Amino acid sequence: MNYDELRERSIRVWEQEEQHATIPLIIIGTATCGLASGADELLHILGDELTQAGVQADVRQVGCIGLCYAEPLVDVRIPGGARVCYGGVDVKKLRTIIEKHVKGGTPLAEYALGSIGPGQAPGVPSLWELSATKPQVRVVLRNCGIIDPDRLEHYVARGGYAGLVRALGMAPSAIIGEVKTSGLRGRGGAGFPTGLKWELCRSNAGDKRYVICNADEGDPGAFMDRSVLEGDPHAVLEGLCIAAYAIGASEGYIYCRAEYPLAIRRLRQAIEQAKEHRLIGEGILGSDFSFNVHIKEGAGAFVCGEETALIASIEGRRGMPRSRPPFPAAHGLFGRPTNINNVETLANVPAILREGAEWFANYGTEHSKGTKTFALAGKVMRTGLIEVPMGITLREVIFDVGGGIPDGKKFKAAQTGGPSGGCIPAEFLDLPIDYEQLARVGSIMGSGGLVILDESSCMVDLARYFINFTQNESCGKCIPCRLGTRQMLMILEDICAGRGTDDSIALLESLGDAVKKGSLCGLGQTAPNPALTTVRYFRDEYIEHVRDKVCRALSCKEYLRYEVIEDMCTACGVCRRECPSEAIIGAKDEIHRIDQSKCIRCGICFESCKFDSIRVSSGRYHKTSGGKKGRTVREKRAARKEVKP
């Protein structure tokens, strides 16, 4: 079967399911985020629930559509109607959806997040017109949450492998020129021009060349690559195949961490399907181009995200970086010219070849073209996977797409680029997000982790967390990284524990500069960024920790003091029962107090108190626990003489 026949058959299958279905379709998001939220339980009982309701329906599993905050997601489309997306679905809600919508034909607007056309769903707005989705442009994520990632026909029906077909009719130099014209830059962090990278690799002589997909996503809070592999694995395979043809490679590797079992399973399935239809393998689509793909499972070492360490790992050696030059484009895997791109970069390539370089270049800014996926996490209402045009501002991402900060708190900072990135304070809320602007304020794009912080976040403790991460992940090969990050961590630990001195901040900055300048690879060269940017923009917090011995975020426990507010205590005894150090004193029906000599500042009393009875303070900063009912209950009990005066 040639591509035209495969495409025609795939479109028939897709149209039959999407436009001409005679029974309802139930779609469940079964990416890692959905499964972790309970989608597996819904899948397990769905068959029995449909049988009990006396209805027949098709069931489709899809990847992550991006609305992770609303998982588990269950969509329903009845014949002739729109696809209605329901969020936060539990067993009880699923039964109601089956009874009212699947069986009764009436969408439940009160449960719905939005609808996906074609068709009409009365009272349900379009999902793509919501504030969370309207600013987004889905290029990499166009199929995620829409198609069944295990079905090749779904991908092909929506234009899949059309980019490869076009590429096979072009000269390799023309393909590279198309990618260069598009302005695509590496989405793994460095932002190096992709077309130029391909050109450099192809220009190096060698009897064999390799392409590698770097799926070793290791940043805390980042899940972009995982979601793409789980939701649209063929897009990555197609991009890898086009890259291989452009640079003259016949063999490639996908290096994916073993902690992504679902992504690996779906990749293996996609590879077998592509081989069956001669989309990869020998004589691709009847041409003289052959290309084979292998999956290499990594052990989860963060340093293996660095190109030369990744190559060492594939070769069976310890994952440690080497000095460059020579660069992998000249001397890479098994000593041959090698091109390495990350998942998102490769997933952009089919769209560029399918739609054209100019189409892609219309998005973004002058020097940062296209879109960027982000894992939006932290103190924001709508966490999840997003894809926005380059140049969108932080404010738009946080308050339009993300829905703002929970509990009425104030935005404090955004951490971009993971452990290698930096903290961007509120004064830069209107900063356009692109490579140049982020570098200007001391941060980096990174692979796309975007952690939002509010006023309850301690910037000193945040720096300590990330330096601890990079120190643990250092391969230890070079002294500046191995010892420098350790010394930086010790300084930050001292500051958080109340042992900081007037020299601590200056020494931290000096060490950070030395580590950046002297480290061998990108891990060490960027490891000090979280500490240096927090000192740069939040120096007053460091000074308060060192000189005043207070933590304004009430996070560093050595600076905290927990007390019972006597006129608010109801003597309910919950805090006394929960306290692990028996620091709460007070008999039944007596006002409690905290023995400071026993208090370990764990915060359990604060968390367990349902009233405004526990105060935690650090110098002039303080907050109280619970709700607003402490005084009322106290007065009622006192009136009934249940609490001794």
C-alpha positions in Angstrom: 0.0 0.0 0.0 1.5 3.3 -1.0 1.0 6.6 0.9 -1.9 7.8 -1.2 -3.8 4.6 -0.5 -2.9 4.7 3.2 -4.1 8.3 3.4 -7.4 7.6 1.6 -8.1 4.6 3.8 -7.2 6.6 7.0 -9.5 9.5 6.0 -12.4 7.1 5.5 -11.7 5.5 9.0 -11.5 9.0 10.6 -14.6 10.4 8.9 -16.5 7.3 9.8 -15.6 7.7 13.5 -15.9 11.5 13.6 -18.7 12.4 11.2 -20.7 9.3 10.3 -20.8 7.3 13.6 -24.0 5.7 14.5 -23.3 5.1 18.1 -21.9 7.4 20.8 -18.1 7.8 21.3 -16.5 8.1 24.7 -13.0 9.4 24.8 -10.8 9.1 27.9 -7.5 10.8 28.5 -5.0 8.1 29.4 -1.7 10.0 29.5 0.3 9.8 32.7 -1.6 12.8 34.2 -5.0 11.2 33.5 -4.0 7.8 34.8 -2.5 9.3 38.0 -5.8 11.1 38.6 -8.0 8.0 38.2 -8.6 7.5 34.5 -7.6 3.8 34.8 -10.4 3.2 37.3 -12.9 4.9 35.0 -11.7 2.7 32.1 -12.0 -0.4 34.3 -15.7 0.1 35.2 -16.8 1.8 31.9 -17.8 -1.5 30.2 -20.0 -2.6 33.1 -21.6 0.9 33.4 -22.5 0.9 29.8 -24.0 -2.6 30.0 -26.0 -1.6 33.1 -27.3 1.5 31.3 -28.2 -0.6 28.3 -26.3 1.5 25.8 -23.6 0.7 23.2 -20.6 3.1 22.7 -17.2 3.1 21.1 -14.3 4.0 23.5 -11.2 5.8 22.5 -8.1 6.4 24.6 -6.1 9.6 23.9 -3.1 11.5 25.2 -3.0 14.7 27.2 -4.9 17.6 25.7 -3.2 19.9 28.2 -5.9 20.5 30.8 -4.0 18.5 33.5 -5.7 20.6 36.3 -9.1 19.1 35.3 -8.1 15.4 35.0 -9.5 12.9 34.7 -11.1 14.0 31.4 -13.9 12.2 29.7 -15.4 13.4 26.4 -18.6 12.3 24.9 -19.9 12.7 21.4 -23.3 11.4 20.3 -24.0 11.0 16.6 -24.5 14.4 15.0 -23.4 16.2 18.1 -20.3 18.0 19.2 -17.6 16.4 21.3 -18.2 17.6 24.9 -15.2 17.6 27.3 -16.0 16.9 31.0 -13.4 17.5 33.7 -12.8 16.1 37.1 -14.8 13.0 36.3 -15.1 10.5 39.1 -17.2 7.3 39.2 -20.4 9.0 40.3 -20.1 11.8 37.7 -19.3 9.1 35.0 -22.5 7.3 35.8 -24.5 10.6 35.5 -22.8 11.4 32.2 -23.6 8.0 30.8 -27.2 8.2 31.9 -27.9 11.8 30.8 -25.6 12.4 27.8 -24.6 9.0 26.4 -28.0 7.4 26.8 -30.3 10.5 27.0 -28.5 12.6 24.4 -28.4 15.8 26.6 -25.0 17.3 27.4 -24.5 18.3 31.0 -23.4 21.9 30.8 -22.8 22.1 34.5 -20.0 19.4 34.2 -18.6 20.5 30.8 -15.4 22.3 30.3 -16.1 23.0 26.6 -17.0 21.4 23.3 -14.9 20.4 20.3 -16.6 20.6 16.9 -18.1 19.8 14.6 -21.7 19.7 15.8 -23.6 21.6 18.5 -23.7 21.2 22.2 -26.4 23.5 23.7 -25.1 25.7 26.6 -21.5 24.5 26.2 -18.9 26.9 24.8 -16.2 25.9 22.4 -13.2 24.5 24.3 -10.9 26.6 22.1 -12.6 29.8 23.0 -11.9 29.5 26.7 -9.4 31.8 28.4 -7.2 28.8 29.0 -7.0 27.8 25.4 -7.8 30.8 23.2 -4.2 32.3 23.4 -2.7 29.0 22.5 -1.5 27.8 19.0 -1.3 24.1 18.7 1.5 22.9 16.4 3.3 20.3 18.4 0.2 19.5 20.4 -2.3 19.5 17.5 -3.0 15.8 17.8 -2.5 15.3 21.6 -5.8 14.6 23.2 -7.5 14.3 19.8 -6.3 11.1 18.2 -5.7 7.6 19.6 -1.9 7.5 19.7 -1.9 3.7 19.1 -3.7 4.1 15.7 -1.6 5.1 12.7 -4.8 5.8 10.7 -5.7 8.7 13.1 -2.3 10.3 12.6 -2.3 9.9 8.8 -5.9 11.1 8.4 -4.9 14.4 10.0 -1.9 15.0 7.7 0.6 12.7 9.3 3.6 11.6 7.1 2.6 14.2 4.4 5.7 16.1 5.5 7.9 13.0 4.9 6.3 12.4 1.5 7.2 16.0 0.5 10.7 15.7 1.9 11.4 12.5 -0.1 10.7 14.5 -3.2 13.2 17.2 -2.3 17.0 17.4 -2.3 18.4 17.1 1.3 19.9 20.6 0.9 16.4 22.0 0.1 15.0 20.4 3.2 17.7 21.9 5.3 17.0 25.3 3.6 13.3 25.0 4.4 14.0 24.3 8.1 16.5 27.2 8.1 13.9 29.5 6.5 11.3 28.5 9.1 13.5 29.9 11.9 13.1 26.7 14.0 15.5 26.7 16.9 16.3 23.8 19.2 13.6 23.4 21.9 15.8 21.5 24.2 17.2 24.6 25.9 20.1 26.1 24.0 18.0 27.4 21.1 20.6 26.6 18.4 19.2 27.0 14.8 18.0 23.6 13.8 18.6 23.9 10.1 22.2 25.1 10.7 22.7 22.1 13.0 21.6 19.7 10.3 23.8 21.5 7.8 26.9 21.2 9.9 26.3 17.5 10.5 25.7 16.8 6.8 28.8 18.7 5.8 31.1 16.4 7.9 32.5 13.5 6.0 31.8 10.0 7.3 30.8 6.6 6.0 27.8 6.6 8.4 25.8 9.3 10.2 23.3 9.0 13.1 20.3 11.0 14.3 19.2 10.9 17.9 16.0 12.1 19.6 16.8 13.4 23.1 13.8 12.4 25.2 15.7 12.4 28.5 13.5 15.0 30.1 14.9 15.5 33.5 13.8 19.0 34.7 11.7 18.9 37.9 8.1 19.9 36.9 8.7 19.4 33.2 6.5 16.9 31.2 6.3 18.3 27.7 8.3 15.6 25.9 6.6 12.9 27.8 3.1 14.2 26.9 4.0 14.4 23.2 5.4 10.9 23.1 2.4 9.6 24.9 -0.1 11.5 22.8 1.4 11.7 19.3 4.4 9.4 18.9 4.2 9.3 15.1 4.9 13.0 14.9 8.3 12.5 16.6 9.1 9.5 14.4 8.2 11.4 11.2 10.4 14.4 12.3 13.3 12.0 13.1 12.9 10.3 9.7 12.9 13.7 7.9 16.0 14.8 9.8 17.8 11.5 8.9 17.0 11.9 5.2 18.2 15.6 5.3 21.6 14.8 6.9 22.1 11.4 5.2 21.7 9.1 8.2 20.4 5.5 8.0 20.1 4.8 11.7 18.7 6.6 14.7 18.1 6.4 18.4 15.4 7.7 20.7 17.0 8.1 24.1 14.1 8.0 26.6 14.3 7.7 30.4 12.9 4.4 31.7 10.6 6.4 34.1 8.4 7.0 31.0 7.0 3.4 30.5 3.8 4.6 28.8 5.7 6.8 26.4 8.1 4.0 25.6 5.2 1.5 25.0 3.5 3.8 22.6 6.7 4.6 20.8 7.4 0.9 20.3 3.9 0.5 19.0 4.3 3.4 16.6 7.6 2.1 15.3 6.1 -1.3 14.5 3.1 0.3 12.7 5.5 2.6 10.7 7.6 -0.4 9.7 4.6 -2.3 8.6 3.6 0.5 6.2 7.2 1.2 5.0 7.2 4.6 6.7 10.5 3.7 8.3 12.8 0.7 7.7 14.0 -0.4 4.3 13.0 1.4 1.1 10.8 4.0 2.8 7.6 4.6 0.7 9.2 3.0 -2.3 12.3 5.2 -2.3 15.9 4.3 -2.0 16.1 5.8 1.4 16.3 3.4 4.4 16.2 4.3 8.0 15.9 2.2 11.2 15.1 3.4 14.7 16.2 2.0 18.1 15.0 2.9 21.6 17.6 3.3 24.3 16.1 3.5 27.8 18.1 5.8 30.1 18.5 5.3 33.8 17.3 8.8 34.7 20.6 10.7 35.1 20.0 14.4 34.6 23.4 14.9 33.1 22.5 12.5 30.2 20.4 15.3 28.8 23.8 16.8 27.7 24.6 15.6 24.2 28.0 14.0 24.8 26.9 12.3 28.0 23.8 11.0 26.2 26.1 9.6 23.4 28.3 7.9 26.0 25.3 6.3 27.6 24.0 4.9 24.3 27.5 3.5 23.6 27.3 1.6 26.9 29.6 3.9 28.9 29.0 5.9 32.0 27.0 9.0 31.1 29.7 11.8 31.5 30.2 14.8 29.3 33.4 15.3 27.4 35.0 18.5 26.3 34.1 20.0 23.0 35.2 20.4 20.2 35.0 18.1 18.5 31.2 18.5 18.5 28.8 15.6 17.9 28.1 16.9 14.4 31.7 16.0 13.5 32.5 13.2 16.0 29.4 11.8 17.8 27.9 8.4 18.3 30.5 5.6 17.7 32.8 8.4 16.3 30.5 9.3 13.4 28.8 12.6 12.6 25.6 12.8 14.7 22.7 15.1 14.9 20.8 15.4 18.2 17.4 17.2 18.6 14.9 16.9 21.4 11.3 15.7 21.1 9.6 19.1 20.6 12.1 20.2 18.0 11.5 17.0 15.9 7.7 17.2 16.4 7.8 20.7 14.8 9.5 19.4 11.6 6.6 17.5 10.0 4.4 20.6 10.3 7.1 22.8 8.7 7.4 20.4 5.7 3.7 19.9 5.5 2.6 23.6 5.8 5.7 25.4 4.6 8.5 27.4 6.3 6.7 30.8 5.9 3.6 29.4 7.7 5.7 28.5 10.7 7.7 31.7 10.6 4.5 33.8 10.9 4.3 32.8 14.5 6.7 34.2 17.1 9.2 37.0 17.1 12.0 38.2 14.8 14.6 35.8 16.3 12.4 33.3 18.0 10.0 31.8 15.5 7.1 29.4 16.0 5.5 28.2 19.2 6.7 26.8 22.5 5.2 24.2 24.7 5.4 24.7 28.5 4.7 22.6 31.5 2.8 25.1 33.6 3.1 24.2 37.2 3.3 25.5 40.7 1.1 28.2 42.3 -1.3 28.8 39.4 -5.0 27.9 39.0 -4.8 25.9 35.8 -1.7 23.7 35.7 -1.1 21.7 32.6 0.5 21.5 29.2 0.3 24.6 27.0 1.6 25.7 23.6 1.8 29.4 22.9 3.4 31.6 20.3 6.9 32.9 21.0 6.7 36.4 22.3 3.6 36.0 24.5 4.1 37.7 27.8 4.4 36.1 31.2 1.3 38.0 32.3 -0.8 36.4 29.5 0.5 32.9 30.3 -0.1 33.2 34.1 -3.3 35.1 34.3 -5.1 34.3 30.9 -4.0 30.8 30.2 -3.2 29.8 33.8 -6.1 31.6 35.4 -4.0 33.5 38.0 -2.7 32.7 41.4 -4.9 30.6 43.8 -6.3 31.8 47.1 -6.0 35.5 46.2 -2.3 35.5 46.7 0.2 37.6 44.8 2.4 36.5 42.0 6.0 36.6 43.1 8.2 34.9 40.5 8.4 32.5 37.6 11.1 29.8 37.4 11.9 29.1 33.7 14.3 26.5 32.4 14.3 24.2 35.4 17.5 23.7 37.5 19.4 25.4 34.7 17.1 28.5 34.6 16.5 31.5 36.7 13.7 33.2 38.6 11.9 36.1 36.9 10.3 38.5 39.4 6.9 40.3 39.2 8.5 43.4 37.7 9.0 41.5 34.5 5.4 40.2 34.2 5.1 41.9 30.8 8.3 40.4 29.5 7.9 38.7 26.1 8.8 35.0 26.3 11.6 34.3 23.8 15.2 33.3 23.9 16.7 36.8 23.8 14.3 38.3 26.4 14.8 35.5 28.9 18.6 35.7 28.5 18.4 39.5 29.1 17.0 39.0 32.6 19.3 36.1 33.5 17.2 33.1 32.7 16.8 30.7 29.8 14.0 29.0 27.9 15.2 25.6 28.8 13.1 22.7 27.6 9.9 24.4 28.8 9.4 24.0 32.5 7.5 27.0 33.9 7.0 27.0 37.7 4.9 29.8 39.1 5.7 31.0 42.6 3.5 33.1 45.0 4.2 35.1 48.1 4.4 31.9 50.2 7.5 30.8 48.3 10.9 31.5 49.9 13.4 32.4 47.2 16.3 31.3 49.3 14.8 27.9 49.9 13.9 27.6 46.2 17.6 28.3 45.3 18.6 25.7 47.9 16.2 23.1 46.3 17.6 23.5 42.8 21.2 23.7 43.8 20.7 20.5 45.8 19.2 18.9 42.7 22.0 19.8 40.4 24.6 18.9 43.0 23.1 15.4 43.3 23.0 15.1 39.5 26.5 16.3 38.9 28.6 13.5 37.2 31.6 14.7 39.2 34.0 14.8 36.3 35.0 18.4 36.7 36.0 20.2 39.9 34.1 23.4 39.5 30.8 21.6 39.2 31.5 18.8 41.6 32.9 20.9 44.5 31.5 24.3 43.5 27.8 23.3 43.6 28.5 21.5 46.9 29.9 24.6 48.5 27.0 26.7 47.1 24.6 24.2 48.6 26.3 24.4 52.0 26.0 28.2 52.0 22.3 28.0 51.1 21.7 25.4 53.8 23.4 27.6 56.4 21.3 30.6 55.4 18.1 28.6 55.5 19.0 27.2 58.9 19.9 30.5 60.5 23.7 30.0 60.3 24.3 32.6 57.6 26.8 35.4 58.0 27.3 38.8 56.4 29.8 37.2 54.0 27.5 34.4 52.9 25.7 36.3 50.1 28.9 37.6 48.5 30.6 34.2 48.7 27.6 32.6 47.1 27.8 35.0 44.2 31.5 34.6 43.8 31.2 30.8 43.8 28.3 30.9 41.3 30.4 32.9 38.8 33.3 30.5 39.2 31.2 27.5 38.6 29.6 29.0 35.5 33.0 29.9 34.0 34.9 26.8 34.9 32.5 23.9 34.4 32.9 21.5 31.5 29.3 21.1 30.3 26.0 22.8 30.3 24.9 21.3 33.7 27.6 23.0 35.6 27.6 26.2 33.5 24.0 26.8 34.2 23.6 25.2 37.7 24.2 28.5 39.6 21.4 30.3 37.7 18.7 29.8 40.4 20.9 31.1 43.1 22.3 34.0 41.2 19.0 35.2 39.9 17.3 35.0 43.3 20.2 37.0 44.8 19.9 39.5 42.0 16.2 40.0 42.3 15.4 39.0 45.9 18.5 40.2 47.7 16.3 41.7 50.5 15.1 38.2 51.4 18.7 36.9 51.7 19.6 39.9 53.9 16.6 39.2 56.1 17.6 35.6 56.5 21.2 36.5 57.3 20.9 39.6 59.4 17.3 39.6 60.9 17.0 35.8 61.1 13.5 35.8 59.6 11.8 34.2 56.6 9.0 36.4 55.2 7.5 33.4 53.3 7.3 31.4 56.6 9.0 28.5 54.9 12.4 28.0 56.6 11.4 26.3 59.8 14.5 27.3 61.8 13.1 30.9 61.8 9.5 29.9 62.8 7.6 30.0 66.0 4.2 28.3 66.5 1.8 29.6 69.2 -1.7 29.0 70.3 -4.0 32.1 70.2 -5.7 31.6 73.5 -8.9 33.6 72.8 -9.4 31.6 69.6 -8.7 28.1 70.9 -11.7 25.9 71.2 -9.8 23.1 73.1 -11.0 20.6 70.5 -7.7 18.6 71.1 -7.0 17.9 67.5 -3.6 19.6 67.5 -2.6 17.9 70.7 -3.5 14.5 69.3 -1.6 15.1 66.0 1.5 16.7 67.4 4.4 14.1 66.9 6.6 15.6 69.6 3.9 16.0 72.3 4.6 19.7 72.4 0.9 20.7 72.8 0.0 21.1 76.5 -3.6 21.3 77.8 -6.1 18.8 79.3 -9.5 18.2 77.8 -11.6 21.4 77.7 -8.6 23.5 78.7 -7.0 26.1 76.5 -3.9 24.6 74.9 -0.4 26.0 74.6 2.8 25.0 72.8 6.0 24.0 74.8 8.6 25.7 72.7 11.4 23.4 74.0 9.6 20.4 72.5 8.3 22.0 69.3 10.0 20.7 66.2 8.3 23.3 63.9 6.8 20.6 61.7 3.6 22.6 61.2 1.2 19.8 61.8 -0.7 21.7 64.4 -1.1 24.6 62.0 -2.3 22.3 59.2 -4.7 20.3 61.4 -6.3 23.3 63.2 -9.7 24.0 61.6 -10.0 27.3 63.5 -7.9 30.5 63.7 -6.2 29.2 66.8 -2.6 28.6 65.7 -0.2 31.4 64.7 3.1 30.8 62.9 5.4 33.8 62.9 8.9 34.8 61.9 9.8 38.3 63.2 7.2 40.7 61.9 5.7 38.2 59.4 2.9 35.9 60.6 -0.3 34.0 59.6 -3.0 32.1 61.4 -4.5 28.7 60.7 -7.9 27.4 59.7 -11.1 29.3 58.8 -13.1 32.0 60.5 -15.1 30.0 63.0 -12.8 29.8 65.9 -14.1 32.8 67.8 -17.8 31.7 67.3 -17.1 28.2 68.6 -15.1 29.5 71.5 -17.8 31.9 72.6 -20.5 29.2 72.4 -18.5 26.7 74.4 -17.6 29.4 77.0 -21.3 30.3 77.3 -22.1 26.6 78.0 -19.1 26.4 80.3 -17.6 23.7 78.2 -14.3 25.5 78.2 -12.7 26.6 81.5 -12.0 30.3 81.7 
